[in-house]
Amino acid sequence: MEYLDTTIESLKIQHARLDSEIREEESHVWKNIMRIEQLKKEKLRKKDELLRRTLQSAN
């Protein structure tokens, strides 16, 4: 159970880091749209994994 909690916390940190990177990239005058889309997809993957692990630990 402790491993799942650690993984969940790690995923939360990674998700927050990606959110920060997206906001930083969007703040530039010349936005790199491809980079933003890549970051958003990665963030969504982290969110999905976080949800899966959270539900898994609840059982």
Summary of the structure (lengths in Angstrom):
residues: 59
radius of gyration: 13.8
end to end distance: 10.7
largest distance: 46.6
contacts: 138
relative contact order: 0.18
helix: 88%
strand: 0%
